[in-house]
């Protein structure tokens, strides 16, 4: 197996599965050349709770991806999620030296914007510039070379519990992987499921995973809000297991094979065989009962998203509506139910903007892992002043360097 340093690899350590997607730079962008997945049992609500189980899942997914790609994988971009994620907006201002904005001025203003009080047990994951302001002129994306005496910026800062970031890096190191950067799941997903027009007009990205629903709001092309709601597909599966009194694996199967997010479209006479616990005889139940359980939980999830959006004050500014992705967005009629709750246009986002083995990852459940590959590609092409300002996982990597 040959080693290639130009590979871009996304590692998505999810609550229900671990995904490894291998990308290779091409003339048109990135080609997917390898994919590996394995069920995950070492996480709860997006946070690692069992190191050994997580390492085993990463190893299995990594083996499959390396075998398919025919390449050895050494470096990855890793996703992070969980209720510990916090986002906030901040402002910075500096005086411009020599009357012209230079790279050093931009670095200083971003440093000033991210100089907010953060507890020692938390780590800055992202500092994302929203806009620059030169002598009162706002809405500037690239201020380099502009004339002025005062430079300001608005940024969005994402922080995470340092211990959670440490555990991700630790699991990767145990499998022989070096984490280039830790990336917020929904920001990664946005790279592959959102268009530039949607980001400009305003859009809400809701990544419905197994343990959490990750939100990201874009306005005028920039991230203005991030949040994590501790509700995901596993909770829906549990509802079905309890409501139908069936084992959890059977509840997951019924959800995927017979589930519907709307009861109104289900045939009232349709039935399903429902296995029971304890070896009892299987029961025959109406499909509508299953749909009622699913619709109630999905409505609650969408209502929680709507409440989070209302708190930000952006609910009337997202002209492009809502984009749903992640495994929880795959149920039939999910978009129709979401449109009823949000009263906004809704679509399901699937990975795009890549070539190669796209058919293997053309599913909402691969949005984060494919997005991590595109994020990595974007970092290679990043403007120098922003690349040098990334403080992603710096303290965490320093701590782990002392351990390993």
N, C-alpha and C positions, 0 to 999 in steps of 0.2 A: 504493500500500500504506500503510495507516494505522498509526500508532504508538500502542501502548497500554501504559501503565506498570503496569497491574494484572496483566499476564500473568505466570505462573509457569512457567519453562522449565527442564527438566532436560537436561543435556548429559552423556551417558555415553560417554566415550572408551575403548572397549574394545579388546582385542587383535585381535578379528576384525571388529568393526564399530563405527562411530560412530552413536549414536542421539540425536536431538533430539526431545523430547516437549514440546508446548506445552499448558499448562493455563490455564483461565480460572475465577476464583472464581465460584461459583454459590450459590444459596440452600441447596442440599443439600451443598455442599462444593466440589469441583473438577470441571469438565468438560474432557475432552481435546478440543482443537479442531484440533490439528495434529501430524503425525508425520513425521519424516524420518530415513532411514538410508542409510549408504553403507559399503561394505567398507573395512576399516582394515588398512593394511600397515605403519604407522609405529610400532607398539608390539611389544614382546616381554615376555611374562609380566607384562602390565599396566603396563609402564614405557615412556614415549616414547623411541624411539631414532632417529627420523627426523622432525624438525620439519616439513619441507616436505610430506611425505606426510600427516602428521597434519592439517596446516592444510587441505590440499586435501579430505580426507575430511570435516572439519568444515564446510567451505564447501558441499559438495554436500548434506550432510544438512540444513544450515541452510536452504539454498534450497528444498528440498522441504517442510520444515516451515513456512516462511514462506508458501509458495504455497498450501499446504493451509489454513493458518489465516487467510490474508488479512491478516496483521499483520506489522509489522516487529519483529524480536527484537533487543533490545539488552543484556539482562541475563540471566544463567543461573546455576543451581546446578550445579557440575561435580563429577563423581565422581572418586575416586582409589582406586587399588588397587596391588598389587605386593608383592614380598617385603620391601621396605624398611619396610612398615607394622609398627609395634610397639604393643602395648597393655599397660597396667599399671594396677593399682589403687593408690589412695593415700588417705591419711587427713588431715583437717585439724581443728583445734580453736581456738576463740577464746572470750574472755569476752564475755558479752552486756552491752551498755550499757543502763542505765536499767531492767534487769529485764524487758524485753520485746524479743522478736526483731524487728528491723527489716530492711529491704532491705539497708542498709549492713552489718549483721552477716552476712547471708547471703553478700554479695559478699566480705567479708573472709575468711570460713571457706573459701570455694571457692578464693580466691586462695592461702590457706595450703596447701590440699590439693594445688594444682597447682605449688607451689614445690618441685619436685623437680629434681635435677641432669639437665639435658638438654644434650647436645653442641650446639655452635653450628651444626653442619651439619644439625640436625633442627628440625622445626617442630611445635608442638602443633596438631593438627587438631580434636580434640574434648576437652572436659572435661564428662563426663556424670555428674551427681549420681545416686548409687544410693539413698541414704537420708540423713536427718538425724537427729541424736541430741540431744535437749534434756534436760540434767540426768540423763543415763543412760537416758532413755526412747528406745528405738530404733524403727526402722521408720516414721519420720515422712516423709511426702512433701512437705508444704508447712508449714514452721515459722513462716511470717510471722504475727506477732501473738501467738505463744505466750509465756507467762511462763517465765522461766528465767534462770540466771546463766551457764550453760556451753553452748555450741553446738558440735557436732561434725558432720562429714560424711564419708561414704565416696564417692569418685568413681572413675570409670574414665577414664583418660587415653589418648588415641590420638595417637601421633606418627608423622611421616613424614619422609623425606629432603627437606630444603628444596629441593634442586635439582629433584626430581620435581614438587613442587608449583609451583615457578617455571615449569617447562616447560609445565604445563597452563595456567597463567594467560597465559603468553606466546603459546601457540597460539591461545587464545581472543581475546586482544587483537589478534592479526594478522588475525582475521576480523571485527573490529569489535565483539566481545562483551566485556562487563564481567562478571567473575566475582564474584557476590555472596558466595559461600561455597564452599569446597571440602569435600566430604562423603565420608566413607568409604563405599565401594560397598555393603557388606553392611548398614550401618546404614540407608542409604537404602532398600534392598530390603525391610528389615523393616517399613517404614512401609506397604507395600502388600500384602505376602504373609502377615504374621503377625496373628493376632487378639490382643486384650487378654488373653483367657483363657489362650492359649498362653504369653504372656510371663509371666503370673502363676504358672502351674504350673511353668514351666521348659521351655525349648525350645532346640534347636540349629538355626540357620539356616545352610545350606551353599549358597552361591551359586557354582555351577560354571560358570565362564566359559571363554573360549578359552585364556587363558594361565595363569590362577590359579583356585584354589578359595578363596573368602573365607568365613571362619567368624565367627559371632557367637552368643554364648550369653546367653540371658536367664534370670534367676531373680527371682521376686517383682516382676516388671514392669520390671526394670532390666537394663542391660548389665553383665555381670560378666566377660566375656572376649571378646577379638577376636584373630583370627590369620589369616594368609594362607599357604596351602600352594601352592608353585610347580608345581602340576599342573593341567592343564585339558584342554579338548576338543581343542586342537591336538595335544597329545601322543598322544591316541587316534587322531586322523587320521593322524599320522605312523606309528604302529604298524601301521595298516592298509596304508598305502602301502608300508612295508618288508616286511610279512608277505605281502602279495599281489603285491608287485613291480608296483605300478601308480602312475601319476602322482598327486601329492597332490590335485589337484582331483577326480579320479575317486574317490580314497579317501574324500573328503568326501561325494561324491554317494552312494557305496555305503553309507556310514554312515547317512546320512539316509533313504535309500530302502529299504534292506534290513537295517539294523542291528537287533540285539536284545541286551539286556544279559544274557539267560539263554539258554544253549545248549539246555536241556532242553525248551524250547517250540518249537524250530525243527524243521521237517520234515526228516528225514534225507535225503529224496530231492530236496529243493528245491535248485536250482542258480542261479547268477548268472553273467552274462557279465562278465568282468573285463578291461578294456583293459590293455595292457602298454606298457612304455616303449620308445622307439626305433622305433616304427612296426611292431612285431611283431604277429603275429596275436593277437586277443583269445582268452583262455582261458575255459573253463567250469569253475567251482569250486563246491564245496558251500557252501550258506549257513551250514552249521555252522562252517566254518573262520572265516568272518567273525565269527560270534557268539562263538567261542572267544577271538579276539583282543580283542573288545570286553569280554567278561566279565572277562578277566584284568586289563585296565587299570582297569576300573571297580571291581573288587574291591580293587585296590591303592589307588585313590583313597579309597574308603570306609574302608579299613584305616588310612590316614594320618590321616583325620578322627578315627577312633576313638582313635588313639594321642594325638592332640592333646587330645582331650576327657579322656582318662585322666590326662594330665599335670596338668590343671587340678583334678582331683578332683570334677568336677561330673557325671560320667557316671551316677551313681545318683540325681541330683536333677532330671533333665530329664523330668518326668512326661509332658509332651506329645510327647516324641519328637523326631524330626528332620524339618525341612522343607527339601526340595531345590528350588532354583530356578536360573535361569540357563540358557543354551542347552544345557549338558551334562546337564540333567535331563529332556530331551525324548525320549530314547531309550525305546522300548517296554520294559516290565518292569524299568525302573530302580528303582522303589520296591520291588518284590519282592526284587531282589538286595540292596538296601540294608537291608531288614528282616532278611535272613539274616545280614548282617555286624554290624549294630548291635544286633540283638535288641531293637529298639524300634519303636514305630509310626512309619511314614514316609509322607509325602505330598508331592506336587509343588505348590509355591506359584506361583500365577499372579496377576498384578496385579488388585487389587480396590479398592474404596472410592473409585472415580472414576466419573463419568458421561461423557456425550458419546460420542466415538468409541472406546468401550471395546473393541469387536470388533477394532480394528486393533492393539491392544496387549495382547490377552488371551493372552499367551504368556510363559513363564518368561524368555525372552531379553530382555524389556522390563521386567523387575522393577526394575532399578536406575534406569532413566530415568524410569519412572512414579513410583518411590519418591522420586526427587529432587524431583519436582513436589509430592508430598504433604509432603515434608520442608520445602520452601519455604513451603507453606501453614501448616504447624505453627509455623514461626518467626515468621510474621506474628501468630500468636495467642499467642506465648510470653509467659510471665510476665516482667515487667520485670527482675527481679533476675537471671534467667538470660540474657536477651537481652543485657544489658549486660556479662555476664561472658564472652561468646564472644570468644576470641582467635584465631579461625580464620584462618590465613594472614596474620596481621597483619604480621609481619616480612617475609614474602614480598612482600606488596603494597607495602610501603614500599620494598623494594629495587627492584621493578619500576617504581615510580613515578619513580625516578631515571633509569631506562633509557629509558622511553617518554615 
